Amino acid sequence: METGNVMILYFMPDSRLGNGVAVFDSWHEAKKDSAMDLFAHYMAYWVAGVKLIFIFPLLVVLFTGTRQTKIWAVAAMILSIATYFWKLHPLIVKLDAMGKITPKGYSRTLWLMIAGFLIMFSGALAVYLFTI
């Protein structure tokens, strides 16, 4: 799924699918100013690159890591995903409340999706730890 998000950010950032940034009305407003448009695209590509920095090492851990390394990798994933609620979620809630997100209520959808990932990874880790 994250690979799809990277592809969307690199090749279809105007999409509302996955992590496409077209849900932000500011994305469309940035297109009116060439410098802001370049900055907006830079940030979308930067996010895609950061996602790759997580995906590739995770694949290495999954294919070559020891049991202990895999457990710690899942714990690190849980913590890194949870950081969404620290800075990003409050911002998107404010943007949503200001009517700057289309569709309205997208912040709630994103909250549910990310909470679901946290529950899934935490549950998988718990099952793995308690069934060994």
C-alpha positions in Angstrom: 0.0 0.0 0.0 2.8 2.4 0.8 4.4 1.7 -2.5 1.2 2.8 -4.2 1.2 5.9 -2.1 4.8 6.7 -3.2 3.7 6.2 -6.9 0.8 8.5 -6.4 2.9 11.2 -4.8 5.6 11.0 -7.5 3.4 10.5 -10.6 -0.1 11.6 -9.7 0.1 14.1 -6.8 -3.1 15.8 -8.1 -5.0 12.6 -7.1 -7.3 12.3 -4.1 -6.4 8.6 -3.9 -4.0 7.3 -1.2 -1.7 10.1 -0.2 -2.5 12.3 -3.2 -2.4 15.8 -2.0 -5.4 17.1 -4.0 -7.6 16.8 -0.9 -5.9 20.0 0.3 -7.4 23.0 -1.3 -4.1 24.8 -0.8 -2.6 22.4 -3.3 -4.8 23.8 -6.0 -4.3 27.4 -4.8 -0.5 26.9 -5.0 -0.8 26.2 -8.8 -1.7 29.9 -9.2 1.8 31.0 -8.1 4.7 29.3 -9.9 7.0 29.4 -6.9 4.4 28.0 -4.5 3.5 25.3 -7.1 7.2 24.3 -7.2 7.3 24.3 -3.4 4.1 22.2 -3.2 5.5 19.6 -5.7 8.9 19.6 -3.9 7.1 18.8 -0.6 5.0 16.0 -2.2 8.2 14.5 -3.7 10.0 14.9 -0.4 7.2 12.9 1.4 7.5 10.2 -1.3 11.2 10.0 -0.8 10.9 9.8 3.0 8.4 6.9 2.5 11.0 5.1 0.4 13.5 5.6 3.2 11.2 3.6 5.5 10.0 1.0 2.9 13.5 -0.2 1.7 15.1 -0.8 5.1 11.9 -2.5 6.2 12.1 -4.9 3.3 15.7 -5.6 4.2 14.7 -6.4 7.8 11.8 -8.6 6.6 13.9 -10.6 4.3 17.2 -10.8 6.2 16.5 -9.8 9.8 16.6 -12.1 12.8 13.4 -12.7 14.8 14.6 -10.1 17.4 15.3 -7.5 14.7 11.8 -8.1 13.2 10.2 -7.6 16.6 12.0 -4.3 17.1 11.2 -3.2 13.6 7.5 -3.7 14.2 7.8 -1.7 17.5 9.6 1.1 15.6 6.8 1.1 13.0 4.2 1.4 15.7 6.0 4.3 17.3 6.7 6.1 13.9 3.1 5.7 12.8 1.9 7.0 16.1 3.8 10.3 15.6 1.0 11.2 13.1 -1.2 12.1 16.1 1.4 14.4 17.6 1.8 17.1 14.9 0.0 16.1 11.6 -3.4 15.2 12.9 -4.0 18.5 14.8 -3.0 20.4 11.6 -5.3 18.5 9.3 -8.2 18.9 11.8 -7.7 22.6 11.7 -7.6 22.7 7.9 -10.7 20.5 7.8 -12.5 22.9 10.2 -11.5 25.8 8.0 -13.0 24.1 5.0 -9.6 23.7 3.3 -9.9 19.9 2.8 -12.1 18.3 0.2 -14.0 16.2 0.9 -15.0 17.7 4.3 -14.4 15.3 7.1 -11.3 13.7 5.5 -9.3 14.3 8.8 -11.6 11.8 10.5 -11.2 9.3 7.7 -7.4 9.6 8.0 -7.6 9.3 11.8 -9.5 6.1 11.4 -7.1 4.7 8.8 -4.0 5.5 10.8 -5.5 4.2 14.0 -6.4 1.0 12.2 -2.8 0.6 11.1 -1.7 1.1 14.7 -4.2 -1.5 16.0 -3.2 -3.9 13.2 0.6 -3.7 13.9 0.1 -3.7 17.7 -2.2 -6.7 17.4 0.2 -8.6 15.1 3.1 -7.9 17.5 1.0 -9.0 20.5 -0.1 -12.2 18.8 3.5 -12.9 17.7 4.9 -12.3 21.1 2.3 -14.3 23.0 2.3 -17.3 20.6 6.0 -18.1 20.8 
